[in-house]
Amino acid sequence: MMSVENVTKTYGEKQLFQAISFHIKEKDRIGLIGVNGTGKSSLLKIIAGMDDPDRGSLVKPNDYSIAYLPQHPPLSSHFTILEQVFEGNAQIIKLMNEYEQAVQQLEKAPENEVFQETLFQLQKRMDAHNAWDVSTNAKTILSKLGIHDVHQQIAELSGGQKKRVALAQVLLETPDLLILDEPTNHLDYSSIKWLEDYLGKYQGAILLVTHDRYFLDQVTNRIFELDHGHLYEYDGNYQTFIEAKAQREEEAVQREIKKRNIYRKELAWIKRGAKARSTKQKARIQRFDQLQSELGKVPEKEAIDMSLQGSRLGRQVFELVDAEKSFGNRSILTSFQLLIKPGDRYGIVGKNGSGKSTFLHLLAGRLPLDNGELVVGQTVNIAYYTQEVEDMDESKRMIAYIREAGEVVETRDGESLSATQMLERFLFPASSHGTPIGKLSGGEKRRLYLLKLLMSKPNVLLLDEPTNDLDTETLTVLEDYIEEFQGVVISVSHDRYFLDKTAEQLLVFQGEGVIDRFYGTYSEYLEAKQHEEAEKTAVAKTPRSEQEEPVKKKKISYLEKKEWEEIEDKIAETEEKLESYQTELNNIDSDFEQAQILMEKIEQVDNELEHLITRWSYLSELME
């Protein structure tokens, strides 16, 4: 067990947390939650021994081992991936590192007897420590995280690939406490799923910060919340935390209301002219002063209304016609067609490096197409939240930066909100509005940047991996904004929870210009893929003799194609005719002969409509 006792940490004028204490036990799976800037990463660094607290202490056994994955891990650019993974401090990792170096030495000078003897001795030590499994595990973990060329130089990797290599390195060390800061960033769904299963079987304790709420739900059994310098502990996963936090806040508000009622009574007593003559009266006045100082310590939670007024969006948004884009030999779009309409909610998912961010750059006009056409509606006003951090004037104060987007914004209900009110709604307390941007954490800067974008009255939102930088509370505010937003939203994300709440259809980038479409949520897509894979596995296991010969798909003829182009209009006309006859029949009083004629017509048209719908179903299958 590890104990954190009365730890306090301050950066400049800002106190992150004060006298917080907690224990970490074996098999704990702890999720650390809090708004960006509350000190989550700072607390992780203190526990990992990378930073010191101002006051307080950490108590742990002498042989207690900790491995730490920071948000932006420092890696050695001159190492290969395998060398970096074997750069850990665990004894077995050091042995593996020595062995890999000895192998490389012998490859360069195979006749060198000293190198031969060194390798022989290391092989014996490897046998004694069962270290061969570590080498296999390293390559397996890297493969599961999407890294396959283990001899590639670190300097050649993207930021996301470096994060995955660093994650593999700490997983391989198998310490008593595994500390992970945003481990799911830059991971696709299959890698996240594998990591969930891996951590579920992990023998030590885990402490992690992540924005992925489904991941929190699956992995954690305790939640720590940092809020206004205090730490609150909850038993259970993220769902349990949400319920327990709501109850805690409700109880806090009720205590505040009770305190205010007592305060009003005491204030009335003071105003009546109570004189501090007796000891009893003095004590009552002292209690009043204490009560006065405590008022307002619990912020009252009001419902956040983010239904801001956007600019008008016409009927035309984006249309891609025969669009093509490639980089070198890598194809991003191949004869791609897409019509995006007002109100559309797209999620963009797929493999890393398949061109998702490039696609957003194309829509935003930051990159040109190689061939084809992109038509952008004249009324389109884009707010583009990119992965790259916007250059900010570090000396500028938060309130001045936000006022650049406007002193006042309007809600759809006509309410006017000042820049100060918008900052508060975006989880920046009033006391922080004069803070220079340079003193903000990375996550706070990204939240401020997002707020400025949303205040620019956009009618199209392009969001590139917003969940990589934003905390769970800010994501909830953004999701509420999107729910009320009347424009178009196109999001690149790996976050299942965020996409389930914000996307109604998906573009699935498979790589090499192949883009599939799916109508539904991300979870529904994953479920469909899982079902498809299960069916493929079942067919593969079925003996060939039992497998049915695949039915060859019939090609659509010219006449059938012409019929398909006209059939929907015919169905609409037939439905109108049927409705007209039905209305006429309903208005007949006692003319039974005319009623009989109409009933025969209705039956005839109804049969015709049924035939058309049957043909439509048949032709739609051929068109697919």
N, C-alpha and C positions, 0 to 999 in steps of 0.2 A: 504494500500500500504506500501511496505517496500523499503527503499532506501539505496543503498550502495554507499558511496561517497569517492572518491579518496583513495581507499584502496591499500596499498602496503604491500607485504610480501616477506621476504628473509629468506632462510634457509642456514646457513653457508655463503659460498661465492656466492651461487646461488640465483639470484633474480627471484622469480616465476612470480610476476606481479607488475606493477608499476602504481599507481594512477588510478585504474580502477573504473568506476562509472556506475551504472545501477539501474533500478527500477523493482520491482516485484509487479504486480497488481493481484487483484482477478481474478480467472479463467485462469491465465497464465499457460501454459504448456511448460516449458522451458527445452530443452535438452542442456546440457553443453558438449562441444566437445573439444578435444585437444589431442596431442600426450602425451603418458605416461611421467610423469615427469614435465609437464608444470604447475602443481598446481591445478588440478581439485578438488581432494579430499581435499586439503588444503583450497580452497575457500569454499567448502561445510561446512567444520568444522567452519570456521570463521562466516559464515551466521547462522549456528546452535548454535553459542555461545560456541562451544567446544574449540576454539582457538581465540587468539587476533591478530589483524593486527599490523604491525609495525607502520603504520600511516593510517589515514583515520577513518571513522566512519560509523556505521550502524544506521539508523533512522527508528523507527517503533512505532506504537501505544503501549501503556502500556499493553493492554490486548491481544496483538498479540501473538498467540501460534505457536510453531514450533515443528515438530517431525522429527527425523533424523535417517535414516538407514545407518550405515557405511558399508563398504565392509566386515569387519570382526567384527560383533557385539559382545560386551562382554555380556555374559549371566551368570546367577547364576546356577552353576551346581547342587545345592541342591534343586532347584525349580522343580516342575512339569511343563509341557508345559502350562497348564491353569494358574498356578500361575505366570509364566513368562509373559504371555500375559496381565495379569491384574496388572502388575508391573509398568504401565505407570504413568505419572504425571497428566493426565487429571482428573478432579474432579469425573466424572462418573466412571472412571476406579478405582479410590481409593475406591469409594463406593462399586463397584463390588468386589474388593479385600477384603474389610471388611466383606461383605456378605458371600463370599466363606469360609473365615476363621471361621465365626460364625457357618456355616453349619457343618464344620469339627469338631468344638468343641462340638456341640450338638450330633453329631454322636457318639462321644467317651463317652459322659455323658448325655444320653437322659433325665434323671430325674432331671438334674440341672436346677432349676428355674431361676437362673441368666442368664444362657445361653439361656433359652427359651425366656426370656424378651428381651435380646439383639437381638436375631434373629427376634422377632416380630417388634421391633422398626426399624430394618434395612429393613424389608419387607415393612414397611410403606414408608420409604424413597425411596426404590426402585420403589414403585408405583408412588410416587410423581414425580420422575425423568424419568419415563418410561425406567428404566434401564434393565428391563427384555429382551428388544430387544438387548441390548449390549451383553448379555450372548449368545443369539442365534446367533448373528452376529459373535461373536468370534469363535464359533464352526463351523459356515458355512465357514468363511474365512479360517480357518485352514484346513477344509476338501477340499476346492477348491485348496489349496496349497499342497495337498497330505499328510496332517497330520491328522490322525484319532484317535489315542489313546491319548487323551488330558491329561491323568494322568501319562503318561510316564515321567521319570526323564530326565532333560536336559542333565545330564552327560552321558546318554545312546545313545544320538543322534549323527549322523554323522555331519560333517561340513556343508553339504548342507541342512540337516534338521534344524540345528540351524539357518541358514540364513533365512529359510522360517518361522520359529517361530518368529524371530525378525521382519520380514516383516509384519506378521499378527499383531504384537503388535503395530507398528506405524500406520498401516491402521485403526486399531480400535480406535485410539486416535482422528481421524478426526480434525487435527489442521488447522490453517489458511494457513500455508505453510508446505507442505510435501516434505522433502528432501530425495531422494533415490539414494544411490551409488551402481550401478550395481544390480538392483532389480531382473533381469531375470536370474542371475547366479543360477545354480542348479534347475531351473524350467523346466519342460517338456512343450511340445507344448500346451496342454490343460490348464495348469496353467498360461502360458504366455497369452493365448487368454482371459482367465477369467480376468487377471490383466489389460489387455488393456481395456476391457469393464468397469471394476470397476473404473479405472482412468478417463475414458471418462465421467462418471457420477459424478465424485468427485466435491464437491462444492467449495473447496478452491483452492489455487495455488499449483503448483507442479514444483519442480526443480530436475532434475535427470541426472545422468551420466549412460550411457549404451553403450555397444558395438553392441547391436542388432539393426541393421538399419531398419528392417521392423517395429520393436517396436517403434523406434523414429518416423518413418513415420506416424504410426497410432495414437500416443499419443500426440505429440508436436504441438504447434502452434507458437513457437519462438525457435531459436537456438542461443546460446552464444558460441563463439569460442575463446579459449585461445590460442594465438599464439605469441611466442617470447615476453612474458610479457604484451601483449596488449589484450584487449577483444573486439571482433567484434560482433555486434548484427544483426540478420537476422530475418525477419518476415516470418513465414511459417514452414513447416516440413523439414525433412532431405533432401528430393528430391529438394525442393526449395533452401535449403542451398547450396547443391552441385553446382547448377546452378549459384547462386549469388556469391559464393566463387570463382568459375572459372573466373567470370567477374571481381571481385575485384582484383584478382591476375594478370589478363591480363592488367588491367588499371595501376596497380602498376609497372609492367614491362615496360609498355609504358612510364610512367613518368620517370623511371630510364634511359631508352634509351635517352629520351629527355635531361635529366640532363647530361648524358655522352657527348652528342653532344655539349652542351654549354660548358662543362668542357674542351673538346678538343680545342675549339676556344679560350677560356680564357688562356689555357696552351700555345697555340701558341703565344698569345699576351705577356705573361710573358716571354717566351723564346726570344722574339725579343729584350728584354732588357728594358722593361718599367721601368722607374725610378719613385719611389714614391715621386715625388716632389709636385705635386698639391694635393689638398684635394680630387678632383675627382678621381685621380689615386689611392690614398690611399684607398678610399672607394671601388674601383674596385678590388684591391688586397685583401681587407678584404672579399669581396663577393666570390672571387676565393677560399680563404682559407676555408670559410664556405661550399662552394660547394664540395670541396675536402673531407671534413670531412663527408659529407652526402652520398658520393658515396658508393655503395655496401650495403646500409642498407636494400634494398629489394633483397632477394636471388632470382636469376633467376631459375625458375622451369624447369629442364630438364626431359625429359621422362626417367623413371626408367626402365632399362633393367635388369631383374633378370633371364635371361636365362643362368644360370650357367652350366658349363660342369659337368655332373655326371659320375659315373663309369658305365661300360657296364653291362647291365642286360641280362642274358641268357633267354632261352624260359621257364624255370621253375622258378616259384616264390614261391608260397605256395600251398600246397594241404593238406586238412584235410580229413582223411578217418576214418569213424565210430568214430569220436572224442567224448569223454565224459569227462565232468568236473562238479564237484559239491562241495559245501561247506556245510557240515552237511546234513540237509534235503533239502537244496536249490540247485536245478539243474540249471546249466548254459548251458551245451551242452549235447544233448542226440542223440547218433548215427548220428552226424552231418557230412555232406559231403560238401566240398567247394573246388573249383579249382579257384585260383586267377592267372590271366594271365598278361603278360607285358602290360602296358598301362591302366590297370583297375583303375577306380575311384569309390571307395566304400564310402558311408556314413553309419554310424552305429547310429541308433536312437532307442528309446524305453523307457520303464519305468525306473525310478531311482531304482538302486539295482537289475536290471535284468541281469547284468553281462557284460556290454559293455566294461568297462575298463579291466576286467578280460580277455576278449577275446583278447585285444591288448597285454596284458602281455603274453598270451599264444603264440601269433605270434612272439613276441620279444624274446621268450625263457626264460622269467623271471619266468614262472610257468610251471610245467609239466602237461600233460594230465593225467587223471585217467586211461583212456583206449583209444584205437585207436592210430592213427599215424598222426604226423605232418611232412610233407616232405618240406624242405626248400631248394631252389635252391642254388647251390654252389657259384654263383656270387652275391647273395643278400647282399646289404650293407644298413643296416637300420639306419635311423635317427628317434629316438623315442622321441617325445615331450610329456612328461608326465604331469599329474596334480600336482605331487609333485615337490616342488622347489628344483633344484639341489644345492648341497653344493658348495658355491663359496668362494674363498679366498677374504674376505672383503677388505684386504689391497692391493690386486692386482689392477693395473690400467686397464681400459677397453681395451686399445690397446694391452696390454700384454696378456690379457685373450683371445682376438680374434686371436692373432698371434699363439696361441697354435694350432689352426685349420689350420694354414698355413699363410705364409707371402703374398702369391699371390694365387688368384684363376683364373681359365680360364672360359670365357664365351663360349657358343657353337660356336660363330663366331670367336673364336681364340683370343679375346681381353683379355689382362691380367689386373686384378684389384687387387690393393693392399689392405691390411687389412684396411687401412685408408679410401680408397674409398668405401669399403663395409660398414663400419660403417656409412658413410655419406648417402649411399643409403638406409640404414636401419634407417634413421631419427635421427642419432646422429651427431650434428654439430661438425666441426673440433675442436672448442674450448673446447669440453667436453671429448676428447679422452684420456686425461691424468687423468681423474677423477677416484679416487679409487672406486671400486665396492660398498663398504660400504655406499657411499654417494648417491647411486642411489635409486630411488623409487622402490617399488615392481614390478610395471609394466615395468620399464626400465630394471630391472634385467631379467625379463622373455623375453623381446625383445632381449637382448644381448645373452641370452641362445639359443633362436631360431636361431639367426644369426650364431652362432658357429655351430649348428647342420647342417644348410644348406650349410655351407662352407666345410663340411666333405665329399663332393662328394657322397651323398647317391643316391641310385636308388629305394629305398622304403621309403616312409614317413608314419609314424604312428603318428597321431595327436590326443591327448586325451584332448578334450574340450579346444582348443587353444583360443577360443573367450572369455573365462572367465577372462583372464589376459591381453589381447592385445587391444589397442585402435583401433578405426575405420581406421585410416591412416595406421597403421602397418598391420591390416588385409587386407587392399587393396594391400599393397606390397606383402604379403604372397599369396593372391589370384592370383596376376599377376605372381608370381614365379611358382605356381602350374599349371597355364595355359600353361606355356612354358616347364614345367617339363615333361620329357619323360618316367619317371618311374611309379611306382605304388603309389597311394595315398589312405590311409584308415583313415577316420576321424570319431571320436566320437564327436558328437556335438548336441546341441539343437537349434543352431542358423540357422534359415531358410535361411537367406540371404547367409551366408557362404556356406551352403550345396548346395544351388541352383547353386552357382558358381563353386563348386569344386567336386561334386559327380554326377555320371551318373546312379548309381544303389544303392539300399539301402538293408541293412540287418536290419530288424525290430525285436528287442528283446522284446518279449511279456512276458517273465518271465517263470520260470519252464522249461527251455530248449526249449521252442517254439520260433523258429526264422523264420519269413516270409521274402520272397525276393520280391523286387519291382524294375522293370526296368524303370527308369525315375528319375526326380528331386524330392526333398522333397516336394515342393509346389504341384506337380502333385500327389504325394502320398496322401497328406492331402486333396486335392480336391476329389480324388477317395474315400477316407474314408468318407468324408462328404456326398458324393453322396450315398454311401453304407448305411450310417446311416439314411439318408432321406428315402431311399427305405424301410428299415426295419420299420421305423416309419409309413410309408404309409401302409405297409402290416399289421402292428399291428392294425391300425385303421379300416381296411377293415373287414366287417362282415365275419365270417367263411364260410358262405354259398357262398360268392362271391369269396373266395380264391380258386385258382386252386390247385388241388392235386399235390404235388411235383412229378416230373418225377424221377423214380428211375434210378440212374446212372448204365449203363451197365458195367459189369466187362470185362476186356480185356482177350481174350482166348489165349491159347498157340500159336496157328497158327497166330493170329493177332499180337501177340508180335513179332513173328519171321518175319512177313511181315513188321512190323514197323522198325526192325533193318536193313532191306535190301532196304526199299523203297527209301531212299534218294539217294543211289547209282544208283538205276534204273532210277530215275528222271534225274540225271546227265548224264547217258548214253544216255537216250532218247533225251535230249536237244542237246547233241553232234551229234547224228545221224541226228536230224532235221537240225542243222546248216550245217552239211556236205552236205545233199541233197540240201539245199538252195544255198550253194556256187556252187555246180555242175550245178544247174539250171541257175544260173546267168552267168556261163561261156559258155553256149550253144549258138551257133550262129543261125543256120537255120535248125537244126535237130528237126523238130516239133514232130516226133514220140517219140523220146527219151525224149523230154520236157514233153510230155503228161504222159509218164511212171513216170517221176520224180515228177510231180505235184500230181499224185495219191498216190505215196509213201509219199510225204510230208503231204497230207491230212490224210493218215492212221496213220503216226507217231504223227501228231498233236493231233488226237483224243486219241491216246494212252497216250500222255503226259497229256492231260486234265483229263483223267480217273485217272492217277497216283496221280495228284495233289489233286483231290477230295478225293481219298483214304487217302492221307497224312493228309488232314484236319480232316477227320473223326477219324483216328487213333491217331492223336495228342491230340484230345479232350479226348479220352479214356485214354491216358497215363497220362493226368493231373488229 
